[in-house]
Amino acid sequence: MRHSNLPSFLQQWCERVNPENKAALEAWVRETGIRLVQVNGQRKYGGPPPGWVGSPPPSGSEVFIGRLPQDVYEHQLIPLFQRVGRLYEFRLMMTFSGLNRGFAYARYSSRRGAQAAIATLHNHQLRPSCQLLVCRSTEKCELTVDGLPPSLNRRTLLLALQPLGPCLQETLLLPSPGSAPSQIALLKFSTHRAAAMAKKALVEGQSRLCGEQVAVEWLKPDLKQHFRQQLAGPSLRFLRPEGSQLAQSRDRLGTQGARAALQLLCQRMKLGSPVFLTKCLGTGPAGWHRFWYQVVIPGHPVPFSGLIWVVLASEWQDGHEVAKDAVSAQLLETLSESRTSLWSPGAEAGIVVRQ
């Protein structure tokens, strides 16, 4: 018998579950008036729930629920997880056969609710020989935009990304790990939803940014680890100069070059003279050269290191000297902006500088 007052997905899959679960779920939906929506292999409650006012909860407010029996449904799970805090959203992963996939996600109105769920419901015995796994959910909030032109600077990129809204928290511009002389942008958003909407907007915009065809993807764990190692330099706050020192260094930059300005700054901060190590890793079209670099400052325990692309003005120019000047200019620029990365405690190691 079909129930016309039930959602269509319930009418379809309730017939595939055992009669007791079917009757219990139908009764719960009727009695509570709760609204469940089927979206791409998952059934969702809330997001936002009825009566919600304001922005979505912050990152860290969602928990992962595992070890679920496949014939357990929302009428048993939502009331259980509502006991420890107000639910903003509940998502149960579903198969085409009408069984759940063994896991779900519960997002609370605050981080405190998620912590309470982990403390209270982890190893909760839902059935005999069935203990729930409840742990913090790792939300995807980071995107990569690869294939950006090598001459693009960070300010121009930020202007191009302005339509993505205020949820964009951090932007890094680094040499692409590919062989072509291009750049990759790492974008960190405040929530998974904001990141997903940004990804959709960039892809539906035919994946063009700053006039270039780009590839937009979720930040992969191995690539994230690669950039973390690349950015694992010292915190720039250890090298934050006084305003007068920075002004004098900029004056030196305008007259004697970036390396002389960096040398002056390190002397005034009593850090000693910087020592440069460079290695050419390869060349690209139009005279581009890719260098690995390391800058050792005696007064600081950890060196600066990274990758950089430079282009030579003539065949007689020494690429290593050009790379050292480009790195020096980048270190001075980074110091002036006093920025640190959300991906690493270190400096923004890579930037493409056209000489």
TORKOL-4160 file (C-alpha; in steps of 0.2 Angstrom, whole numbers, padded with zeros to 4 digits, m for minus):
355
<pt num="1" X="0000" Y="0000" Z="0000"/>
<pt num="2" X="0007" Y="0017" Z="m0005"/>
<pt num="3" X="0005" Y="0032" Z="0007"/>
<pt num="4" X="0002" Y="0048" Z="m0003"/>
<pt num="5" X="0007" Y="0059" Z="0012"/>
<pt num="6" X="0025" Y="0052" Z="0012"/>
<pt num="7" X="0039" Y="0059" Z="0001"/>
<pt num="8" X="0041" Y="0049" Z="m0015"/>
<pt num="9" X="0058" Y="0042" Z="m0010"/>
<pt num="10" X="0050" Y="0034" Z="0005"/>
<pt num="11" X="0036" Y="0026" Z="m0005"/>
<pt num="12" X="0049" Y="0018" Z="m0016"/>
<pt num="13" X="0062" Y="0011" Z="m0004"/>
<pt num="14" X="0051" Y="0008" Z="0012"/>
<pt num="15" X="0045" Y="m0008" Z="0003"/>
<pt num="16" X="0063" Y="m0015" Z="0003"/>
<pt num="17" X="0066" Y="m0013" Z="0021"/>
<pt num="18" X="0059" Y="m0025" Z="0035"/>
<pt num="19" X="0041" Y="m0021" Z="0040"/>
<pt num="20" X="0045" Y="m0015" Z="0057"/>
<pt num="21" X="0057" Y="m0002" Z="0051"/>
<pt num="22" X="0045" Y="0003" Z="0038"/>
<pt num="23" X="0031" Y="0006" Z="0050"/>
<pt num="24" X="0042" Y="0015" Z="0062"/>
<pt num="25" X="0049" Y="0027" Z="0049"/>
<pt num="26" X="0032" Y="0030" Z="0042"/>
<pt num="27" X="0025" Y="0034" Z="0059"/>
<pt num="28" X="0039" Y="0045" Z="0064"/>
<pt num="29" X="0038" Y="0055" Z="0048"/>
<pt num="30" X="0019" Y="0058" Z="0051"/>
<pt num="31" X="0020" Y="0062" Z="0069"/>
<pt num="32" X="0035" Y="0074" Z="0068"/>
<pt num="33" X="0032" Y="0082" Z="0051"/>
<pt num="34" X="0050" Y="0081" Z="0048"/>
<pt num="35" X="0056" Y="0085" Z="0031"/>
<pt num="36" X="0069" Y="0073" Z="0023"/>
<pt num="37" X="0076" Y="0076" Z="0006"/>
<pt num="38" X="0085" Y="0064" Z="m0006"/>
<pt num="39" X="0100" Y="0072" Z="m0014"/>
<pt num="40" X="0113" Y="0063" Z="m0024"/>
<pt num="41" X="0114" Y="0046" Z="m0014"/>
<pt num="42" X="0111" Y="0054" Z="0003"/>
<pt num="43" X="0095" Y="0058" Z="0013"/>
<pt num="44" X="0096" Y="0075" Z="0022"/>
<pt num="45" X="0088" Y="0084" Z="0036"/>
<pt num="46" X="0090" Y="0102" Z="0039"/>
<pt num="47" X="0105" Y="0112" Z="0032"/>
<pt num="48" X="0097" Y="0124" Z="0039"/>
<pt num="49" X="0084" Y="0116" Z="0050"/>
<pt num="50" X="0067" Y="0125" Z="0052"/>
<pt num="51" X="0068" Y="0141" Z="0062"/>
<pt num="52" X="0087" Y="0143" Z="0059"/>
<pt num="53" X="0093" Y="0162" Z="0058"/>
<pt num="54" X="0110" Y="0167" Z="0054"/>
<pt num="55" X="0125" Y="0160" Z="0046"/>
<pt num="56" X="0129" Y="0141" Z="0045"/>
<pt num="57" X="0139" Y="0134" Z="0059"/>
<pt num="58" X="0158" Y="0135" Z="0059"/>
<pt num="59" X="0171" Y="0122" Z="0053"/>
<pt num="60" X="0173" Y="0108" Z="0066"/>
<pt num="61" X="0154" Y="0107" Z="0070"/>
<pt num="62" X="0151" Y="0091" Z="0061"/>
<pt num="63" X="0154" Y="0073" Z="0066"/>
<pt num="64" X="0156" Y="0057" Z="0056"/>
<pt num="65" X="0145" Y="0042" Z="0062"/>
<pt num="66" X="0151" Y="0025" Z="0057"/>
<pt num="67" X="0148" Y="0006" Z="0060"/>
<pt num="68" X="0129" Y="0009" Z="0057"/>
<pt num="69" X="0119" Y="m0007" Z="0053"/>
<pt num="70" X="0112" Y="m0005" Z="0036"/>
<pt num="71" X="0094" Y="m0006" Z="0041"/>
<pt num="72" X="0095" Y="0009" Z="0053"/>
<pt num="73" X="0087" Y="0025" Z="0048"/>
<pt num="74" X="0083" Y="0043" Z="0053"/>
<pt num="75" X="0069" Y="0039" Z="0066"/>
<pt num="76" X="0082" Y="0030" Z="0077"/>
<pt num="77" X="0097" Y="0041" Z="0073"/>
<pt num="78" X="0091" Y="0059" Z="0073"/>
<pt num="79" X="0082" Y="0058" Z="0090"/>
<pt num="80" X="0098" Y="0050" Z="0097"/>
<pt num="81" X="0110" Y="0063" Z="0091"/>
<pt num="82" X="0098" Y="0078" Z="0095"/>
<pt num="83" X="0100" Y="0073" Z="0114"/>
<pt num="84" X="0117" Y="0081" Z="0115"/>
<pt num="85" X="0115" Y="0097" Z="0105"/>
<pt num="86" X="0105" Y="0106" Z="0092"/>
<pt num="87" X="0107" Y="0098" Z="0075"/>
<pt num="88" X="0109" Y="0110" Z="0060"/>
<pt num="89" X="0110" Y="0095" Z="0048"/>
<pt num="90" X="0109" Y="0076" Z="0047"/>
<pt num="91" X="0115" Y="0067" Z="0032"/>
<pt num="92" X="0113" Y="0048" Z="0030"/>
<pt num="93" X="0122" Y="0040" Z="0015"/>
<pt num="94" X="0111" Y="0028" Z="0005"/>
<pt num="95" X="0112" Y="0014" Z="m0008"/>
<pt num="96" X="0100" Y="0012" Z="m0022"/>
<pt num="97" X="0093" Y="m0003" Z="m0014"/>
<pt num="98" X="0086" Y="0007" Z="0000"/>
<pt num="99" X="0099" Y="0002" Z="0014"/>
<pt num="100" X="0111" Y="0014" Z="0021"/>
<pt num="101" X="0129" Y="0013" Z="0017"/>
<pt num="102" X="0135" Y="0011" Z="0035"/>
<pt num="103" X="0139" Y="0029" Z="0039"/>
<pt num="104" X="0131" Y="0047" Z="0041"/>
<pt num="105" X="0136" Y="0064" Z="0046"/>
<pt num="106" X="0128" Y="0075" Z="0060"/>
<pt num="107" X="0132" Y="0094" Z="0060"/>
<pt num="108" X="0128" Y="0104" Z="0075"/>
<pt num="109" X="0124" Y="0122" Z="0078"/>
<pt num="110" X="0141" Y="0124" Z="0087"/>
<pt num="111" X="0158" Y="0115" Z="0089"/>
<pt num="112" X="0152" Y="0112" Z="0107"/>
<pt num="113" X="0138" Y="0101" Z="0101"/>
<pt num="114" X="0150" Y="0091" Z="0090"/>
<pt num="115" X="0162" Y="0088" Z="0105"/>
<pt num="116" X="0147" Y="0083" Z="0116"/>
<pt num="117" X="0142" Y="0070" Z="0103"/>
<pt num="118" X="0160" Y="0063" Z="0102"/>
<pt num="119" X="0161" Y="0062" Z="0121"/>
<pt num="120" X="0144" Y="0055" Z="0124"/>
<pt num="121" X="0140" Y="0044" Z="0109"/>
<pt num="122" X="0156" Y="0036" Z="0103"/>
<pt num="123" X="0155" Y="0017" Z="0106"/>
<pt num="124" X="0137" Y="0020" Z="0111"/>
<pt num="125" X="0128" Y="0003" Z="0109"/>
<pt num="126" X="0115" Y="0005" Z="0097"/>
<pt num="127" X="0111" Y="m0013" Z="0096"/>
<pt num="128" X="0119" Y="m0029" Z="0104"/>
<pt num="129" X="0136" Y="m0031" Z="0097"/>
<pt num="130" X="0134" Y="m0014" Z="0088"/>
<pt num="131" X="0144" Y="0001" Z="0095"/>
<pt num="132" X="0144" Y="0017" Z="0085"/>
<pt num="133" X="0160" Y="0026" Z="0079"/>
<pt num="134" X="0158" Y="0044" Z="0082"/>
<pt num="135" X="0173" Y="0056" Z="0078"/>
<pt num="136" X="0176" Y="0073" Z="0071"/>
<pt num="137" X="0172" Y="0075" Z="0052"/>
<pt num="138" X="0186" Y="0081" Z="0041"/>
<pt num="139" X="0177" Y="0094" Z="0030"/>
<pt num="140" X="0184" Y="0098" Z="0013"/>
<pt num="141" X="0187" Y="0117" Z="0012"/>
<pt num="142" X="0202" Y="0119" Z="0001"/>
<pt num="143" X="0203" Y="0120" Z="m0018"/>
<pt num="144" X="0217" Y="0121" Z="m0031"/>
<pt num="145" X="0216" Y="0131" Z="m0047"/>
<pt num="146" X="0230" Y="0125" Z="m0058"/>
<pt num="147" X="0236" Y="0133" Z="m0075"/>
<pt num="148" X="0237" Y="0151" Z="m0070"/>
<pt num="149" X="0249" Y="0162" Z="m0080"/>
<pt num="150" X="0267" Y="0163" Z="m0073"/>
<pt num="151" X="0266" Y="0182" Z="m0073"/>
<pt num="152" X="0251" Y="0183" Z="m0062"/>
<pt num="153" X="0253" Y="0191" Z="m0045"/>
<pt num="154" X="0243" Y="0188" Z="m0029"/>
<pt num="155" X="0234" Y="0205" Z="m0029"/>
<pt num="156" X="0227" Y="0202" Z="m0047"/>
<pt num="157" X="0222" Y="0185" Z="m0042"/>
<pt num="158" X="0212" Y="0191" Z="m0027"/>
<pt num="159" X="0203" Y="0204" Z="m0038"/>
<pt num="160" X="0198" Y="0190" Z="m0050"/>
<pt num="161" X="0192" Y="0179" Z="m0035"/>
<pt num="162" X="0181" Y="0193" Z="m0027"/>
<pt num="163" X="0165" Y="0186" Z="m0034"/>
<pt num="164" X="0167" Y="0171" Z="m0024"/>
<pt num="165" X="0162" Y="0181" Z="m0008"/>
<pt num="166" X="0169" Y="0184" Z="0009"/>
<pt num="167" X="0170" Y="0165" Z="0014"/>
<pt num="168" X="0187" Y="0164" Z="0005"/>
<pt num="169" X="0199" Y="0165" Z="0020"/>
<pt num="170" X="0216" Y="0162" Z="0012"/>
<pt num="171" X="0224" Y="0162" Z="m0005"/>
<pt num="172" X="0242" Y="0156" Z="m0009"/>
<pt num="173" X="0250" Y="0157" Z="m0026"/>
<pt num="174" X="0264" Y="0145" Z="m0029"/>
<pt num="175" X="0274" Y="0137" Z="m0044"/>
<pt num="176" X="0264" Y="0123" Z="m0051"/>
<pt num="177" X="0271" Y="0106" Z="m0048"/>
<pt num="178" X="0269" Y="0102" Z="m0066"/>
<pt num="179" X="0283" Y="0104" Z="m0079"/>
<pt num="180" X="0276" Y="0119" Z="m0088"/>
<pt num="181" X="0280" Y="0137" Z="m0082"/>
<pt num="182" X="0263" Y="0140" Z="m0073"/>
<pt num="183" X="0256" Y="0144" Z="m0056"/>
<pt num="184" X="0244" Y="0135" Z="m0045"/>
<pt num="185" X="0232" Y="0144" Z="m0032"/>
<pt num="186" X="0227" Y="0136" Z="m0016"/>
<pt num="187" X="0211" Y="0143" Z="m0009"/>
<pt num="188" X="0204" Y="0140" Z="0008"/>
<pt num="189" X="0186" Y="0143" Z="0013"/>
<pt num="190" X="0177" Y="0145" Z="0029"/>
<pt num="191" X="0165" Y="0130" Z="0026"/>
<pt num="192" X="0164" Y="0115" Z="0015"/>
<pt num="193" X="0148" Y="0122" Z="0008"/>
<pt num="194" X="0157" Y="0138" Z="0003"/>
<pt num="195" X="0171" Y="0129" Z="m0005"/>
<pt num="196" X="0158" Y="0118" Z="m0015"/>
<pt num="197" X="0149" Y="0133" Z="m0021"/>
<pt num="198" X="0165" Y="0141" Z="m0026"/>
<pt num="199" X="0170" Y="0126" Z="m0036"/>
<pt num="200" X="0154" Y="0125" Z="m0045"/>
<pt num="201" X="0155" Y="0143" Z="m0049"/>
<pt num="202" X="0172" Y="0141" Z="m0056"/>
<pt num="203" X="0168" Y="0126" Z="m0066"/>
<pt num="204" X="0152" Y="0133" Z="m0073"/>
<pt num="205" X="0162" Y="0148" Z="m0078"/>
<pt num="206" X="0170" Y="0136" Z="m0091"/>
<pt num="207" X="0185" Y="0135" Z="m0079"/>
<pt num="208" X="0193" Y="0151" Z="m0085"/>
<pt num="209" X="0202" Y="0163" Z="m0073"/>
<pt num="210" X="0213" Y="0178" Z="m0077"/>
<pt num="211" X="0210" Y="0174" Z="m0096"/>
<pt num="212" X="0218" Y="0156" Z="m0094"/>
<pt num="213" X="0210" Y="0139" Z="m0095"/>
<pt num="214" X="0212" Y="0132" Z="m0078"/>
<pt num="215" X="0209" Y="0116" Z="m0068"/>
<pt num="216" X="0199" Y="0117" Z="m0053"/>
<pt num="217" X="0199" Y="0103" Z="m0040"/>
<pt num="218" X="0198" Y="0098" Z="m0022"/>
<pt num="219" X="0215" Y="0099" Z="m0014"/>
<pt num="220" X="0222" Y="0082" Z="m0013"/>
<pt num="221" X="0231" Y="0075" Z="0002"/>
<pt num="222" X="0247" Y="0071" Z="m0006"/>
<pt num="223" X="0248" Y="0088" Z="m0015"/>
<pt num="224" X="0243" Y="0097" Z="0002"/>
<pt num="225" X="0258" Y="0087" Z="0010"/>
<pt num="226" X="0269" Y="0093" Z="m0004"/>
<pt num="227" X="0265" Y="0111" Z="m0001"/>
<pt num="228" X="0266" Y="0109" Z="0017"/>
<pt num="229" X="0284" Y="0103" Z="0015"/>
<pt num="230" X="0288" Y="0117" Z="0003"/>
<pt num="231" X="0281" Y="0130" Z="0015"/>
<pt num="232" X="0289" Y="0123" Z="0031"/>
<pt num="233" X="0300" Y="0138" Z="0033"/>
<pt num="234" X="0301" Y="0150" Z="0048"/>
<pt num="235" X="0287" Y="0161" Z="0054"/>
<pt num="236" X="0289" Y="0178" Z="0047"/>
<pt num="237" X="0284" Y="0185" Z="0063"/>
<pt num="238" X="0302" Y="0181" Z="0069"/>
<pt num="239" X="0308" Y="0193" Z="0055"/>
<pt num="240" X="0295" Y="0207" Z="0057"/>
<pt num="241" X="0305" Y="0223" Z="0056"/>
<pt num="242" X="0302" Y="0240" Z="0063"/>
<pt num="243" X="0294" Y="0252" Z="0051"/>
<pt num="244" X="0310" Y="0263" Z="0050"/>
<pt num="245" X="0320" Y="0247" Z="0046"/>
<pt num="246" X="0308" Y="0242" Z="0032"/>
<pt num="247" X="0308" Y="0259" Z="0025"/>
<pt num="248" X="0327" Y="0260" Z="0024"/>
<pt num="249" X="0328" Y="0243" Z="0016"/>
<pt num="250" X="0315" Y="0249" Z="0003"/>
<pt num="251" X="0326" Y="0264" Z="m0001"/>
<pt num="252" X="0341" Y="0252" Z="m0003"/>
<pt num="253" X="0330" Y="0241" Z="m0015"/>
<pt num="254" X="0327" Y="0256" Z="m0026"/>
<pt num="255" X="0345" Y="0260" Z="m0028"/>
<pt num="256" X="0356" Y="0245" Z="m0026"/>
<pt num="257" X="0344" Y="0230" Z="m0028"/>
<pt num="258" X="0334" Y="0217" Z="m0018"/>
<pt num="259" X="0349" Y="0207" Z="m0011"/>
<pt num="260" X="0357" Y="0223" Z="m0004"/>
<pt num="261" X="0340" Y="0228" Z="0004"/>
<pt num="262" X="0338" Y="0211" Z="0012"/>
<pt num="263" X="0356" Y="0212" Z="0018"/>
<pt num="264" X="0353" Y="0229" Z="0026"/>
<pt num="265" X="0337" Y="0222" Z="0034"/>
<pt num="266" X="0346" Y="0207" Z="0042"/>
<pt num="267" X="0360" Y="0218" Z="0048"/>
<pt num="268" X="0349" Y="0230" Z="0057"/>
<pt num="269" X="0340" Y="0215" Z="0065"/>
<pt num="270" X="0357" Y="0208" Z="0070"/>
<pt num="271" X="0353" Y="0191" Z="0061"/>
<pt num="272" X="0369" Y="0191" Z="0051"/>
<pt num="273" X="0371" Y="0190" Z="0032"/>
<pt num="274" X="0359" Y="0179" Z="0022"/>
<pt num="275" X="0367" Y="0164" Z="0012"/>
<pt num="276" X="0359" Y="0159" Z="m0004"/>
<pt num="277" X="0359" Y="0141" Z="m0011"/>
<pt num="278" X="0351" Y="0139" Z="m0029"/>
<pt num="279" X="0349" Y="0124" Z="m0041"/>
<pt num="280" X="0342" Y="0125" Z="m0058"/>
<pt num="281" X="0329" Y="0111" Z="m0060"/>
<pt num="282" X="0324" Y="0114" Z="m0078"/>
<pt num="283" X="0319" Y="0126" Z="m0092"/>
<pt num="284" X="0303" Y="0130" Z="m0101"/>
<pt num="285" X="0298" Y="0140" Z="m0117"/>
<pt num="286" X="0302" Y="0158" Z="m0119"/>
<pt num="287" X="0317" Y="0158" Z="m0108"/>
<pt num="288" X="0309" Y="0153" Z="m0092"/>
<pt num="289" X="0320" Y="0144" Z="m0079"/>
<pt num="290" X="0314" Y="0135" Z="m0063"/>
<pt num="291" X="0325" Y="0136" Z="m0048"/>
<pt num="292" X="0325" Y="0128" Z="m0031"/>
<pt num="293" X="0332" Y="0140" Z="m0018"/>
<pt num="294" X="0336" Y="0140" Z="0001"/>
<pt num="295" X="0341" Y="0156" Z="0011"/>
<pt num="296" X="0350" Y="0153" Z="0027"/>
<pt num="297" X="0350" Y="0167" Z="0039"/>
<pt num="298" X="0363" Y="0164" Z="0053"/>
<pt num="299" X="0352" Y="0172" Z="0067"/>
<pt num="300" X="0337" Y="0161" Z="0063"/>
<pt num="301" X="0336" Y="0143" Z="0066"/>
<pt num="302" X="0326" Y="0137" Z="0051"/>
<pt num="303" X="0330" Y="0142" Z="0032"/>
<pt num="304" X="0318" Y="0149" Z="0019"/>
<pt num="305" X="0316" Y="0137" Z="0005"/>
<pt num="306" X="0305" Y="0134" Z="m0010"/>
<pt num="307" X="0304" Y="0135" Z="m0029"/>
<pt num="308" X="0303" Y="0150" Z="m0041"/>
<pt num="309" X="0302" Y="0153" Z="m0060"/>
<pt num="310" X="0312" Y="0167" Z="m0068"/>
<pt num="311" X="0316" Y="0172" Z="m0085"/>
<pt num="312" X="0332" Y="0179" Z="m0092"/>
<pt num="313" X="0333" Y="0196" Z="m0101"/>
<pt num="314" X="0348" Y="0189" Z="m0111"/>
<pt num="315" X="0358" Y="0173" Z="m0114"/>
<pt num="316" X="0373" Y="0181" Z="m0105"/>
<pt num="317" X="0363" Y="0183" Z="m0089"/>
<pt num="318" X="0367" Y="0172" Z="m0074"/>
<pt num="319" X="0351" Y="0163" Z="m0070"/>
<pt num="320" X="0357" Y="0159" Z="m0052"/>
<pt num="321" X="0360" Y="0178" Z="m0049"/>
<pt num="322" X="0343" Y="0182" Z="m0056"/>
<pt num="323" X="0335" Y="0169" Z="m0045"/>
<pt num="324" X="0344" Y="0176" Z="m0029"/>
<pt num="325" X="0337" Y="0193" Z="m0033"/>
<pt num="326" X="0320" Y="0187" Z="m0036"/>
<pt num="327" X="0320" Y="0177" Z="m0020"/>
<pt num="328" X="0326" Y="0193" Z="m0010"/>
<pt num="329" X="0313" Y="0204" Z="m0018"/>
<pt num="330" X="0300" Y="0191" Z="m0013"/>
<pt num="331" X="0306" Y="0190" Z="0005"/>
<pt num="332" X="0306" Y="0209" Z="0007"/>
<pt num="333" X="0288" Y="0210" Z="0000"/>
<pt num="334" X="0282" Y="0196" Z="0011"/>
<pt num="335" X="0290" Y="0204" Z="0026"/>
<pt num="336" X="0281" Y="0221" Z="0021"/>
<pt num="337" X="0264" Y="0212" Z="0020"/>
<pt num="338" X="0267" Y="0202" Z="0037"/>
<pt num="339" X="0257" Y="0188" Z="0031"/>
<pt num="340" X="0257" Y="0170" Z="0037"/>
<pt num="341" X="0248" Y="0155" Z="0028"/>
<pt num="342" X="0234" Y="0145" Z="0035"/>
<pt num="343" X="0242" Y="0130" Z="0027"/>
<pt num="344" X="0259" Y="0132" Z="0036"/>
<pt num="345" X="0267" Y="0142" Z="0049"/>
<pt num="346" X="0280" Y="0147" Z="0037"/>
<pt num="347" X="0283" Y="0160" Z="0024"/>
<pt num="348" X="0274" Y="0160" Z="0007"/>
<pt num="349" X="0289" Y="0151" Z="m0002"/>
<pt num="350" X="0285" Y="0152" Z="m0020"/>
<pt num="351" X="0280" Y="0167" Z="m0031"/>
<pt num="352" X="0284" Y="0169" Z="m0050"/>
<pt num="353" X="0294" Y="0185" Z="m0053"/>
<pt num="354" X="0297" Y="0191" Z="m0071"/>
<pt num="355" X="0314" Y="0200" Z="m0072"/>
